[in-house]
Amino acid sequence: MAKSATSTTPPAELPAEEPEYTPLLGRIPILELSPQVDDGGWPATAFSGEVVPFRATAFREGHDLIGVGLLLLDPSGEQTEHRMRAINPGTDRWEAQVQLEAEGLWRYRVQAYADEYATWHHNAELKIPAGVDVELMFTIGHDILVRASGDKRRSTAERRHLTETAKVVGDTKRTAEERLTAATEDRIVAILRARPVVSLPTLSATRSVLVERTRAGVGSWYEFFPRSEGAKKLADGSWKSGTFRTAAKRLPEIAAMGFDVAYLPPIHPIGRTFRKGPNNSLDAGPNDPGSPWAIGGPDGGHDAIHPDLGTEKDFVYFVGKAKQAGLEVALDLALQASPDHPWVTEHPEWFTTLPDGSIAYAENPPKKYQDIYPINFDNDPIGLRTEVLRIVRYWISLGVRIFRVDNPHTKPIAFWEWLIHTVNAEYPDVVFLAEAFTRPAILQTLAKAGFQQSYTYFTWRNTKEELEEFLSGLAGDTADFLRPNLFVNTPDILTEYLQFGGPAAFKIRAAIAATAAPTWGVYSGFELYENVARAGAEENIDNEKYEYRPRDYAKAQTLGRSLAPYLTMLNRARSEHAALRQLRNLTIHSSEDDSVLVYSKYLAGEFTRSGRPDAIIVVANVDPHSVRETVVHLDVTRFGVQPGAQFEVKDIVTGAKWTWGADDYVRLDAFTEPVHILSVKVGS
């Protein structure tokens, strides 16, 4: 048997003692802070006037009770304290709702603590009547009251009352009932709830909320092509383009419908090379204006105005007229170029050159956009940053404060993060809307990186089940960072629902968009029920992207073929009901019909200018081809009504009034009025 080898190597030194582990948890665990984005990597966002629910999970070992408070630091450095209440029993979840008004960066922490009086109160009401540890409980209660009376932050009257009560509690000559009643009467409870007797105070990490101007989160958008407003077809088949001056005449009508943002597609020179003709054809005639998104030509690029529309002076005139009408102008920011753009010759490094020497054009297989060159952001990132920032600043100097960004998901997100933060550091009132119809991770990351608003998948969410999931997600899952803009249609999107749903489909989609989110939008022609699609495409035939489309809105309204009065009613409801101008306050209710969607929005009186609560119930038949009769089931506590109580509702659409409760019959005829928008009369 072989002998074991004996090592002559000296034993290795034992490692030095590792430092003592520092727990991540405080004395009282505080977890799952909300609002927050990626553990504080970015600030959460809100708009001025938004009611934000601040939440945290907090608990302690054993049975002693805790209190939880929100410490909120506003942009000026002033701190306020807000007591948080327990929600959803058994979850240890706490909440305080606060309406954030001041624009700028807010910071907050959550403080949890042992609430000594609350714990004593709970135990005393169990033990003392049962004759268990009676004098011990009174001794503990007396001590808590004495300590509370010594807190100089309390008013003189409160301290005096606490002192007098402590004497009663400590008086062994009084009955146990007298002493317990004194220690637990309403005034004492209120005093010690407002400023508890605290031990084991624990603070959470600090998180931040960026509050931006109200328009960043609330608005009604109307998109139209200025070249179509006032355009005239001449006898020889050519067209005289509309201008900023003729388009300005449309602005009062847009404002009269209640819209507050007028959004313009690109207004720059349009390239000639590979110009698209009607219906996206490859054969453009001499009179075809081309797609505004094929930006750039001999007359300039992104900092130039198409000469047919007018001059810089004319654009400033248009912006001024919009302001007079109560409208803001949103301008399209499309970072791409036609083959004729000055950048192509001046900065070829800003594009992708293929092995055969040609420049790559845009593709979204099977679609091809030969008239558009995408930008390559990697060859000269500093040069591109400088140029785009210059362009944005230029349009800001002409009065633009809102930019709708075309296809931001096809550009590096780090670029957008840099641009938006750079611009907002100089102009905090500038708003960027992301046209990001893309995968959820990209769409959401664009919002986290700074986009104040985003298009969403709303146009493709049409069934009751789809809408319940979608709207709940907007109001909850992503509300800390993503503000949806619920456009019902765009020049690129005419869904099958609108193509085949008739006028009812237009009403249904507009009603849901206008009431479910504080920002929504329409593209002109929606009010005229334009629903004919190009064969094989999900966009309008004779698309305005490729040709002039003057419309006779007044004639349609005279003939009763216009949705404009309905859109006006929706925007008026949004103006009159503060609950509709909030995002996070939506609650889904149920119905017994798979095509009847029910939701409510509620705002407590403490958050409204009138001081009265505001509640809206929306009941929508989402099948535009049917009459639906069913029963809806409401959690009435979600909009300020006591269980079992009846209440009055008024239909904003028709003016009809009913008395409702938790379970209510409805009949919704898609061929007349497919949606109830009910104003609830609740107590003040």
C-alpha positions as CSV (number, residue, x, y, z in Angstrom):
1,M,0.0,0.0,0.0
2,A,1.5,3.3,-1.0
3,K,2.2,5.8,1.7
4,S,0.5,9.2,1.6
5,A,2.8,12.0,0.4
6,T,3.7,14.5,3.0
7,S,3.5,18.2,1.9
8,T,6.4,20.4,2.7
9,T,4.5,23.5,1.6
10,P,3.7,25.8,4.5
11,P,0.0,26.2,5.1
12,A,-1.6,29.2,3.4
13,E,-2.6,32.1,5.5
14,L,-6.2,32.3,6.4
15,P,-7.9,35.2,4.8
16,A,-8.5,38.3,6.8
17,E,-11.8,38.4,8.5
18,E,-14.5,39.6,6.2
19,P,-16.2,42.9,7.1
20,E,-19.4,42.6,9.0
21,Y,-22.4,42.4,6.6
22,T,-24.5,45.5,6.5
23,P,-28.2,44.6,6.1
24,L,-30.1,46.2,3.2
25,L,-33.1,46.4,5.4
26,G,-33.7,49.1,8.0
27,R,-35.1,48.3,11.5
28,I,-38.6,48.4,9.9
29,P,-38.5,47.0,6.3
30,I,-39.7,49.5,3.6
31,L,-39.9,47.9,0.2
32,E,-41.5,48.4,-3.3
33,L,-41.6,52.2,-3.4
34,S,-43.9,53.7,-6.0
35,P,-43.6,55.8,-8.1
36,Q,-40.2,54.8,-9.2
37,V,-38.6,53.7,-12.5
38,D,-36.0,51.0,-12.6
39,D,-35.0,51.3,-8.9
40,G,-34.5,55.1,-9.3
41,G,-32.4,54.9,-12.4
42,W,-34.7,57.5,-14.0
43,P,-37.1,59.8,-12.2
44,A,-40.8,58.8,-12.3
45,T,-42.8,61.4,-14.2
46,A,-46.0,63.3,-13.6
47,F,-47.7,66.4,-15.0
48,S,-48.7,69.5,-13.1
49,G,-52.0,68.9,-11.4
50,E,-51.7,65.1,-11.6
51,V,-52.8,63.2,-8.5
52,V,-50.0,60.7,-7.8
53,P,-50.4,57.7,-5.5
54,F,-47.3,57.2,-3.4
55,R,-47.0,53.7,-2.2
56,A,-44.7,51.4,-0.2
57,T,-44.8,48.0,1.5
58,A,-43.8,48.3,5.2
59,F,-44.2,45.9,8.2
60,R,-42.5,44.8,11.3
61,E,-42.2,41.6,13.3
62,G,-44.8,40.6,15.8
63,H,-48.1,42.3,16.4
64,D,-47.1,45.8,17.3
65,L,-48.6,48.4,15.0
66,I,-46.6,50.7,12.8
67,G,-47.3,54.0,11.1
68,V,-46.0,55.1,7.7
69,G,-45.5,58.6,6.4
70,L,-44.4,60.3,3.1
71,L,-41.8,62.9,3.3
72,L,-42.1,65.0,0.2
73,L,-39.6,67.7,-0.9
74,D,-40.9,70.0,-3.7
75,P,-38.6,71.7,-6.3
76,S,-38.1,74.7,-4.1
77,G,-36.8,72.6,-1.2
78,E,-39.9,72.8,1.0
79,Q,-40.8,69.6,2.8
80,T,-44.3,68.4,3.6
81,E,-45.4,65.3,5.5
82,H,-48.3,63.1,4.5
83,R,-49.6,60.2,6.5
84,M,-50.0,57.0,4.5
85,R,-53.0,54.7,5.0
86,A,-53.0,51.0,4.8
87,I,-54.6,49.6,1.6
88,N,-55.6,46.1,0.5
89,P,-55.7,44.4,4.0
90,G,-53.1,41.7,4.4
91,T,-50.7,43.1,1.9
92,D,-48.8,45.5,4.2
93,R,-49.2,48.1,1.4
94,W,-49.5,51.8,2.3
95,E,-50.6,54.8,0.2
96,A,-50.8,58.6,0.2
97,Q,-52.3,60.4,-2.7
98,V,-50.8,63.8,-3.4
99,Q,-51.6,66.3,-6.2
100,L,-48.3,67.6,-7.5
101,E,-48.5,71.2,-8.9
102,A,-45.1,72.8,-9.0
103,E,-43.0,71.9,-12.1
104,G,-39.6,70.5,-11.5
105,L,-37.9,67.7,-9.7
106,W,-39.6,66.4,-6.5
107,R,-37.9,64.0,-4.1
108,Y,-39.5,61.7,-1.6
109,R,-38.7,59.2,1.1
110,V,-41.0,57.0,3.1
111,Q,-40.7,56.8,6.9
112,A,-42.0,53.8,8.9
113,Y,-42.0,53.7,12.7
114,A,-43.5,51.9,15.7
115,D,-46.7,53.7,16.6
116,E,-46.7,53.4,20.3
117,Y,-50.1,54.9,21.1
118,A,-51.8,52.9,18.3
119,T,-50.3,49.7,19.6
120,W,-51.2,50.5,23.2
121,H,-54.8,51.5,22.2
122,H,-55.3,48.2,20.4
123,N,-54.0,46.2,23.3
124,A,-55.7,48.2,26.0
125,E,-59.2,47.8,24.4
126,L,-58.6,44.0,24.5
127,K,-56.9,43.6,27.9
128,I,-58.4,46.1,30.2
129,P,-62.1,45.1,29.8
130,A,-61.0,41.5,30.2
131,G,-59.2,42.4,33.5
132,V,-55.7,41.4,32.1
133,D,-52.7,43.4,33.1
134,V,-54.9,46.4,33.9
135,E,-52.6,48.6,35.9
136,L,-49.6,47.7,33.7
137,M,-51.6,48.8,30.7
138,F,-52.6,52.1,32.4
139,T,-49.0,52.7,33.4
140,I,-47.8,52.3,29.8
141,G,-50.6,54.5,28.5
142,H,-49.8,57.2,31.1
143,D,-46.2,57.2,30.0
144,I,-47.0,57.5,26.3
145,L,-49.3,60.5,27.0
146,V,-46.7,62.2,29.2
147,R,-44.1,61.8,26.5
148,A,-46.6,63.1,23.9
149,S,-47.4,66.2,26.0
150,G,-43.7,67.1,26.1
151,D,-43.4,67.4,22.3
152,K,-43.0,71.1,21.8
153,R,-44.1,70.8,18.1
154,R,-47.6,70.4,19.3
155,S,-49.9,73.4,20.0
156,T,-50.3,74.6,23.6
157,A,-53.9,73.4,23.7
158,E,-53.0,69.9,22.5
159,R,-50.2,69.6,25.1
160,R,-52.5,70.8,27.9
161,H,-55.1,68.3,26.9
162,L,-52.6,65.5,26.8
163,T,-51.3,66.4,30.2
164,E,-54.8,66.5,31.7
165,T,-55.6,63.1,30.1
166,A,-52.4,61.6,31.4
167,K,-53.5,62.6,35.0
168,V,-56.8,60.9,34.5
169,V,-55.2,57.7,33.2
170,G,-52.7,57.6,36.0
171,D,-55.4,58.2,38.7
172,T,-55.9,54.8,40.4
173,K,-58.9,56.2,42.3
174,R,-60.9,56.4,39.1
175,T,-62.6,53.4,37.6
176,A,-60.9,51.5,34.8
177,E,-63.7,52.5,32.5
178,E,-63.2,56.2,33.2
179,R,-59.5,56.0,32.6
180,L,-59.8,53.9,29.4
181,T,-62.5,56.3,28.0
182,A,-60.2,59.3,28.7
183,A,-57.3,57.7,27.0
184,T,-59.2,56.6,23.9
185,E,-61.6,59.5,23.3
186,D,-61.8,61.0,19.8
187,R,-59.8,64.1,20.4
188,I,-56.8,62.1,21.9
189,V,-57.0,59.7,19.0
190,A,-56.9,62.6,16.5
191,I,-54.0,64.4,18.2
192,L,-51.9,61.2,18.3
193,R,-52.8,60.2,14.8
194,A,-51.8,63.6,13.4
195,R,-48.5,63.5,15.3
196,P,-47.8,60.0,16.6
197,V,-45.5,58.9,19.4
198,V,-42.8,57.3,17.4
199,S,-40.0,54.8,18.1
200,L,-37.7,52.8,15.8
201,P,-38.0,55.4,12.9
202,T,-36.8,54.0,9.6
203,L,-36.3,55.9,6.3
204,S,-36.4,54.5,2.8
205,A,-34.1,55.4,0.0
206,T,-34.8,58.6,-1.8
207,R,-36.7,58.5,-5.1
208,S,-37.6,61.4,-7.5
209,V,-40.6,62.5,-9.6
210,L,-40.2,64.9,-12.5
211,V,-43.3,67.1,-12.7
212,E,-43.7,68.7,-16.2
213,R,-46.2,71.2,-17.5
214,T,-49.8,70.1,-17.8
215,R,-49.8,69.9,-21.6
216,A,-47.1,67.1,-21.2
217,G,-49.9,64.9,-19.9
218,V,-53.3,66.5,-20.8
219,G,-54.4,67.5,-24.3
220,S,-56.7,67.0,-27.3
221,W,-54.7,66.8,-30.5
222,Y,-55.9,67.4,-34.1
223,E,-53.7,66.5,-37.0
224,F,-54.0,68.1,-40.4
225,F,-52.0,68.8,-43.5
226,P,-51.7,72.6,-44.1
227,R,-51.1,72.1,-47.8
228,S,-54.6,70.6,-48.1
229,E,-56.4,73.6,-46.4
230,G,-57.3,76.0,-49.2
231,A,-55.7,73.8,-51.9
232,K,-57.4,74.1,-55.3
233,K,-57.2,72.0,-58.4
234,L,-56.7,74.1,-61.5
235,A,-58.1,73.6,-65.0
236,D,-54.9,72.1,-66.4
237,G,-54.9,69.4,-63.7
238,S,-52.3,71.0,-61.6
239,W,-52.8,72.1,-58.0
240,K,-52.5,75.3,-56.1
241,S,-51.2,74.3,-52.7
242,G,-52.8,75.5,-49.4
243,T,-50.5,77.8,-47.4
244,F,-50.0,78.7,-43.8
245,R,-52.3,81.7,-44.4
246,T,-55.1,79.5,-45.7
247,A,-54.5,76.8,-43.1
248,A,-54.8,79.4,-40.4
249,K,-58.4,79.9,-41.3
250,R,-59.1,76.3,-40.2
251,L,-57.7,76.9,-36.7
252,P,-60.8,78.5,-35.1
253,E,-62.9,75.6,-36.2
254,I,-60.5,73.1,-34.7
255,A,-60.5,75.1,-31.4
256,A,-64.3,75.2,-31.5
257,M,-64.3,71.4,-31.4
258,G,-62.4,71.7,-28.1
259,F,-59.0,70.6,-29.4
260,D,-56.0,72.4,-27.9
261,V,-53.1,71.1,-30.0
262,A,-52.8,71.5,-33.8
263,Y,-50.3,68.9,-35.1
264,L,-48.7,69.4,-38.5
265,P,-46.9,66.7,-40.5
266,P,-43.5,67.8,-41.8
267,I,-43.6,71.3,-43.5
268,H,-40.2,71.1,-45.2
269,P,-39.2,70.9,-48.8
270,I,-40.0,67.5,-50.4
271,G,-37.5,65.6,-52.6
272,R,-38.1,64.9,-56.2
273,T,-36.0,61.7,-56.6
274,F,-38.1,58.6,-56.3
275,R,-41.1,60.8,-55.2
276,K,-44.1,58.7,-54.5
277,G,-47.3,59.3,-56.4
278,P,-51.0,58.7,-55.4
279,N,-51.5,55.7,-53.1
280,N,-47.8,55.1,-52.6
281,S,-47.2,54.4,-56.3
282,L,-43.7,54.7,-57.7
283,D,-44.8,56.8,-60.6
284,A,-45.3,60.4,-59.5
285,G,-46.6,62.9,-62.0
286,P,-45.5,66.5,-62.3
287,N,-48.4,67.7,-60.2
288,D,-48.0,65.2,-57.3
289,P,-46.8,66.9,-54.2
290,G,-45.0,63.9,-52.7
291,S,-44.8,62.6,-49.1
292,P,-43.9,65.3,-46.5
293,W,-41.8,62.7,-44.8
294,A,-39.4,62.6,-47.8
295,I,-37.7,65.7,-46.4
296,G,-35.2,67.8,-48.3
297,G,-34.6,69.3,-51.7
298,P,-32.9,72.2,-53.4
299,D,-34.9,74.6,-51.2
300,G,-33.4,73.2,-48.0
301,G,-33.8,70.6,-45.4
302,H,-35.1,70.3,-41.8
303,D,-34.6,74.0,-41.1
304,A,-36.5,75.1,-44.2
305,I,-40.1,75.6,-45.1
306,H,-41.7,74.3,-48.2
307,P,-42.0,77.3,-50.5
308,D,-45.6,76.4,-51.4
309,L,-46.6,76.8,-47.8
310,G,-45.0,80.2,-47.4
311,T,-42.1,81.8,-45.6
312,E,-40.8,81.8,-42.1
313,K,-42.9,84.9,-41.5
314,D,-46.0,83.0,-42.7
315,F,-45.2,80.2,-40.3
316,V,-44.9,82.6,-37.4
317,Y,-48.2,84.1,-38.4
318,F,-49.8,80.6,-38.3
319,V,-48.3,80.0,-34.8
320,G,-49.7,83.3,-33.6
321,K,-53.1,82.6,-35.0
322,A,-53.1,79.2,-33.3
323,K,-52.2,80.9,-30.0
324,Q,-55.1,83.4,-30.5
325,A,-57.4,80.4,-30.9
326,G,-56.2,78.7,-27.8
327,L,-54.1,76.1,-29.7
328,E,-50.5,75.1,-29.5
329,V,-48.7,73.9,-32.6
330,A,-47.0,70.6,-32.6
331,L,-44.4,70.0,-35.4
332,D,-43.2,66.7,-36.8
333,L,-39.6,65.9,-36.2
334,A,-38.6,63.2,-38.7
335,L,-34.9,62.4,-38.8
336,Q,-34.6,61.1,-42.3
337,A,-33.9,62.5,-45.7
338,S,-34.9,62.4,-49.3
339,P,-32.1,61.6,-51.8
340,D,-32.2,65.4,-52.6
341,H,-31.6,66.6,-49.0
342,P,-28.5,68.9,-48.7
343,W,-27.2,66.4,-46.1
344,V,-26.7,63.8,-48.8
345,T,-23.9,65.8,-50.5
346,E,-22.7,67.8,-47.5
347,H,-22.6,64.9,-45.0
348,P,-22.6,61.6,-46.7
349,E,-21.2,60.1,-43.5
350,W,-24.6,60.5,-42.0
351,F,-26.0,57.8,-44.2
352,T,-25.2,54.1,-44.8
353,T,-23.3,53.4,-48.0
354,L,-23.7,50.0,-49.4
355,P,-20.9,47.9,-51.1
356,D,-22.1,49.0,-54.5
357,G,-21.7,52.6,-53.6
358,S,-25.4,53.4,-53.3
359,I,-27.0,54.8,-50.2
360,A,-29.4,52.5,-48.3
361,Y,-33.0,53.6,-48.4
362,A,-35.7,52.9,-45.8
363,E,-37.3,49.6,-45.6
364,N,-39.9,47.9,-43.4
365,P,-40.1,44.6,-45.3
366,P,-42.1,44.1,-47.4
367,K,-42.5,47.8,-47.6
368,K,-39.9,49.9,-49.4
369,Y,-39.4,53.7,-49.1
370,Q,-37.1,54.6,-52.0
371,D,-37.9,58.3,-51.4
372,I,-36.4,58.2,-47.9
373,Y,-32.8,57.7,-46.7
374,P,-32.5,56.6,-43.0
375,I,-29.8,58.3,-40.9
376,N,-26.8,56.4,-39.7
377,F,-26.1,57.6,-36.2
378,D,-22.8,55.8,-35.6
379,N,-20.5,57.3,-38.2
380,D,-20.5,60.9,-36.8
381,P,-22.6,60.9,-33.6
382,I,-21.3,64.2,-32.4
383,G,-21.9,65.9,-35.7
384,L,-25.5,64.6,-35.8
385,R,-26.2,65.6,-32.3
386,T,-25.0,69.1,-32.9
387,E,-27.1,69.4,-36.1
388,V,-30.3,68.0,-34.7
389,L,-30.0,70.2,-31.6
390,R,-29.6,73.2,-33.8
391,I,-32.7,72.3,-35.8
392,V,-34.8,71.8,-32.7
393,R,-33.6,75.1,-31.2
394,Y,-34.5,76.9,-34.5
395,W,-38.1,75.7,-34.4
396,I,-38.3,76.6,-30.7
397,S,-37.3,80.1,-31.6
398,L,-40.3,80.3,-34.0
399,G,-42.7,79.4,-31.2
400,V,-42.9,75.6,-31.4
401,R,-43.0,73.9,-28.0
402,I,-44.3,70.4,-29.0
403,F,-42.5,67.9,-31.3
404,R,-44.1,64.7,-32.6
405,V,-41.1,62.5,-33.3
406,D,-41.5,60.1,-36.3
407,N,-40.3,56.5,-35.7
408,P,-38.0,57.2,-32.8
409,H,-37.6,53.4,-32.2
410,T,-35.5,53.2,-35.4
411,K,-32.8,55.5,-33.9
412,P,-30.5,54.9,-31.0
413,I,-32.4,55.5,-27.7
414,A,-29.3,57.0,-26.1
415,F,-29.5,59.7,-28.7
416,W,-33.0,60.6,-27.8
417,E,-32.2,60.5,-24.1
418,W,-29.4,63.0,-24.7
419,L,-31.4,65.3,-27.0
420,I,-34.5,65.5,-24.8
421,H,-32.6,66.1,-21.6
422,T,-30.4,68.7,-23.3
423,V,-33.4,70.5,-24.7
424,N,-35.5,70.3,-21.5
425,A,-32.6,71.7,-19.5
426,E,-32.8,74.8,-21.6
427,Y,-36.5,74.7,-22.4
428,P,-38.4,72.7,-19.7
429,D,-41.7,73.4,-21.4
430,V,-40.9,71.5,-24.6
431,V,-42.8,68.3,-25.1
432,F,-41.7,65.3,-27.2
433,L,-44.3,62.7,-28.4
434,A,-42.9,59.4,-29.5
435,E,-44.5,57.8,-32.6
436,A,-43.3,54.4,-31.5
437,F,-45.5,51.6,-32.7
438,T,-43.0,48.9,-31.7
439,R,-42.3,46.2,-29.2
440,P,-43.2,47.0,-25.6
441,A,-39.7,47.0,-24.2
442,I,-38.6,49.6,-26.8
443,L,-41.7,51.7,-26.5
444,Q,-41.4,51.8,-22.7
445,T,-37.7,52.5,-22.7
446,L,-38.2,55.5,-25.0
447,A,-40.6,56.8,-22.3
448,K,-38.2,56.2,-19.5
449,A,-35.5,58.0,-21.5
450,G,-37.5,61.2,-21.6
451,F,-40.3,61.2,-24.1
452,Q,-43.2,63.0,-22.4
453,Q,-45.9,61.2,-24.5
454,S,-46.2,58.1,-26.6
455,Y,-48.4,56.6,-29.2
456,T,-49.6,53.2,-28.1
457,Y,-51.3,50.0,-29.3
458,F,-54.7,51.6,-28.7
459,T,-55.8,51.5,-32.4
460,W,-55.4,47.7,-32.4
461,R,-57.2,47.1,-29.0
462,N,-60.9,46.8,-29.9
463,T,-62.6,44.0,-28.0
464,K,-63.8,44.3,-24.4
465,E,-61.1,41.9,-23.2
466,E,-58.3,43.6,-25.1
467,L,-59.4,47.1,-23.8
468,E,-59.8,46.0,-20.2
469,E,-56.2,44.7,-20.1
470,F,-54.8,47.6,-22.1
471,L,-56.4,50.4,-20.2
472,S,-55.6,48.8,-16.8
473,G,-52.0,48.7,-17.8
474,L,-51.9,52.3,-18.9
475,A,-53.4,53.5,-15.6
476,G,-51.3,51.2,-13.5
477,D,-48.3,49.2,-14.8
478,T,-46.7,52.0,-16.8
479,A,-48.2,55.1,-15.3
480,D,-45.0,56.1,-13.5
481,F,-43.2,56.9,-16.7
482,L,-45.4,56.5,-19.8
483,R,-48.1,59.0,-20.8
484,P,-50.3,57.6,-23.6
485,N,-51.7,59.7,-26.4
486,L,-54.6,57.7,-27.7
487,F,-54.9,58.7,-31.3
488,V,-57.9,57.1,-33.0
489,N,-56.5,57.2,-36.5
490,T,-53.4,58.5,-38.3
491,P,-52.5,59.0,-42.0
492,D,-50.8,55.6,-41.7
493,I,-53.5,53.8,-39.7
494,L,-57.1,53.0,-40.7
495,T,-57.9,49.8,-38.8
496,E,-60.4,47.2,-40.0
497,Y,-62.6,48.2,-37.0
498,L,-63.0,51.7,-38.6
499,Q,-63.1,50.4,-42.2
500,F,-66.1,48.1,-41.5
501,G,-67.7,49.4,-38.3
502,G,-69.6,52.3,-39.8
503,P,-70.3,55.5,-37.9
504,A,-70.8,53.6,-34.7
505,A,-67.2,52.5,-34.7
506,F,-66.0,56.1,-35.0
507,K,-68.1,57.1,-32.0
508,I,-67.0,54.2,-29.9
509,R,-63.3,54.7,-30.6
510,A,-63.5,58.5,-30.0
511,A,-65.5,58.1,-26.8
512,I,-63.1,55.6,-25.3
513,A,-60.0,57.5,-26.3
514,A,-61.3,60.8,-25.0
515,T,-62.4,59.4,-21.6
516,A,-59.9,56.7,-20.8
517,A,-56.7,58.9,-21.0
518,P,-56.0,62.6,-20.4
519,T,-54.4,62.9,-23.9
520,W,-56.0,61.8,-27.1
521,G,-56.0,62.8,-30.8
522,V,-57.7,62.5,-34.2
523,Y,-56.4,62.9,-37.8
524,S,-58.6,65.1,-40.0
525,G,-61.1,63.2,-41.9
526,F,-62.1,61.2,-38.9
527,E,-65.0,63.5,-38.3
528,L,-66.2,62.8,-41.9
529,Y,-66.2,59.0,-41.3
530,E,-63.5,58.5,-43.9
531,N,-63.3,54.7,-43.9
532,V,-62.2,53.4,-47.3
533,A,-58.8,51.8,-47.3
534,R,-56.3,51.2,-50.1
535,A,-56.5,47.6,-51.2
536,G,-54.3,45.4,-49.1
537,A,-53.3,48.3,-46.7
538,E,-54.4,49.6,-43.4
539,E,-54.5,53.2,-44.5
540,N,-56.9,55.4,-46.4
541,I,-57.2,55.2,-50.1
542,D,-56.1,58.4,-51.9
543,N,-53.9,59.0,-48.9
544,E,-53.2,62.5,-48.0
545,K,-49.5,61.6,-47.6
546,Y,-49.2,61.6,-51.3
547,E,-51.8,64.1,-52.6
548,Y,-53.9,67.1,-51.7
549,R,-57.1,66.4,-49.8
550,P,-59.3,69.5,-49.4
551,R,-62.4,68.7,-47.4
552,D,-65.8,70.4,-47.1
553,Y,-66.4,70.1,-43.4
554,A,-69.2,72.7,-43.4
555,K,-71.2,70.8,-46.0
556,A,-70.8,67.5,-44.2
557,Q,-72.1,69.1,-41.0
558,T,-75.0,70.7,-42.8
559,L,-76.0,67.3,-44.2
560,G,-75.7,65.7,-40.8
561,R,-72.7,63.6,-41.9
562,S,-70.2,64.9,-39.5
563,L,-68.9,63.6,-36.2
564,A,-67.7,67.1,-35.3
565,P,-70.6,67.8,-32.8
566,Y,-69.8,64.5,-31.1
567,L,-66.1,65.3,-30.8
568,T,-67.0,68.7,-29.5
569,M,-69.2,67.1,-26.8
570,L,-66.3,64.8,-25.8
571,N,-63.9,67.6,-25.5
572,R,-66.4,69.7,-23.5
573,A,-66.9,66.8,-21.1
574,R,-63.1,66.6,-20.7
575,S,-63.0,70.3,-19.9
576,E,-65.9,70.2,-17.4
577,H,-64.8,66.9,-15.6
578,A,-61.5,67.0,-13.9
579,A,-61.6,63.2,-13.4
580,L,-61.2,62.8,-17.2
581,R,-57.9,64.8,-17.1
582,Q,-56.2,62.2,-14.9
583,L,-54.4,59.0,-15.9
584,R,-54.1,56.8,-12.8
585,N,-57.7,56.9,-11.6
586,L,-59.3,54.4,-14.0
587,T,-61.1,51.4,-12.5
588,I,-62.5,48.6,-14.7
589,H,-65.9,47.3,-13.7
590,S,-67.8,44.3,-15.1
591,S,-70.8,43.5,-17.3
592,E,-72.6,40.3,-18.2
593,D,-71.9,40.9,-22.0
594,D,-68.7,40.2,-23.7
595,S,-69.0,43.3,-25.8
596,V,-69.9,45.8,-23.1
597,L,-66.9,47.6,-21.5
598,V,-67.4,49.4,-18.2
599,Y,-64.9,51.7,-16.4
600,S,-65.0,54.7,-14.1
601,K,-62.8,57.6,-13.3
602,Y,-63.0,59.4,-10.0
603,L,-61.3,62.4,-8.4
604,A,-61.9,63.3,-4.8
605,G,-63.1,66.8,-3.8
606,E,-59.8,67.7,-2.2
607,F,-58.2,67.6,-5.7
608,T,-60.8,69.6,-7.6
609,R,-61.0,73.4,-7.9
610,S,-64.7,73.4,-6.9
611,G,-64.0,71.2,-3.8
612,R,-66.6,68.7,-5.1
613,P,-65.8,65.2,-6.1
614,D,-66.0,64.3,-9.7
615,A,-67.0,60.8,-11.0
616,I,-67.6,59.5,-14.5
617,I,-68.8,56.0,-15.5
618,V,-68.3,54.9,-19.2
619,V,-70.4,52.0,-20.5
620,A,-69.5,51.2,-24.1
621,N,-70.9,48.7,-26.6
622,V,-67.7,47.8,-28.5
623,D,-69.5,45.8,-31.1
624,P,-70.5,48.5,-33.7
625,H,-72.9,46.1,-35.5
626,S,-75.3,45.3,-32.6
627,V,-77.8,46.3,-30.0
628,R,-76.7,45.1,-26.5
629,E,-78.8,44.6,-23.4
630,T,-77.1,43.6,-20.2
631,V,-76.5,44.3,-16.5
632,V,-73.4,46.1,-15.4
633,H,-71.9,45.5,-11.9
634,L,-70.1,48.4,-10.2
635,D,-67.8,48.7,-7.2
636,V,-69.5,51.9,-6.2
637,T,-66.8,52.6,-3.5
638,R,-64.4,53.3,-6.3
639,F,-66.2,56.5,-7.2
640,G,-67.2,57.8,-3.7
641,V,-70.5,56.1,-3.1
642,Q,-71.3,54.0,0.0
643,P,-72.1,50.3,-0.6
644,G,-75.8,49.7,-1.0
645,A,-76.5,53.4,-1.8
646,Q,-78.3,54.6,-4.9
647,F,-77.2,57.6,-6.8
648,E,-78.2,59.7,-9.8
649,V,-76.4,59.6,-13.1
650,K,-76.7,61.8,-16.1
651,D,-75.7,60.8,-19.6
652,I,-73.5,63.5,-21.0
653,V,-74.2,62.2,-24.5
654,T,-78.0,62.4,-24.4
655,G,-78.9,64.2,-21.3
656,A,-81.0,61.3,-19.9
657,K,-81.0,60.7,-16.2
658,W,-81.3,57.5,-14.2
659,T,-81.1,56.3,-10.6
660,W,-78.4,53.7,-10.3
661,G,-76.9,51.3,-7.8
662,A,-74.3,48.6,-7.8
663,D,-76.1,46.5,-10.5
664,D,-77.8,48.2,-13.4
665,Y,-79.6,47.4,-16.6
666,V,-78.3,49.0,-19.8
667,R,-79.3,49.0,-23.4
668,L,-76.8,50.3,-25.9
669,D,-77.8,50.5,-29.6
670,A,-74.7,50.9,-31.8
671,F,-76.9,52.4,-34.5
672,T,-77.9,55.4,-32.3
673,E,-75.8,55.9,-29.2
674,P,-73.3,53.0,-28.5
675,V,-71.7,54.7,-25.4
676,H,-73.0,56.0,-22.1
677,I,-70.8,58.7,-20.5
678,L,-72.4,59.1,-17.1
679,S,-71.7,61.9,-14.7
680,V,-72.3,60.6,-11.2
681,K,-73.9,62.8,-8.5
682,V,-71.9,62.0,-5.4
683,G,-71.7,63.7,-2.0
684,S,-69.2,66.5,-1.4
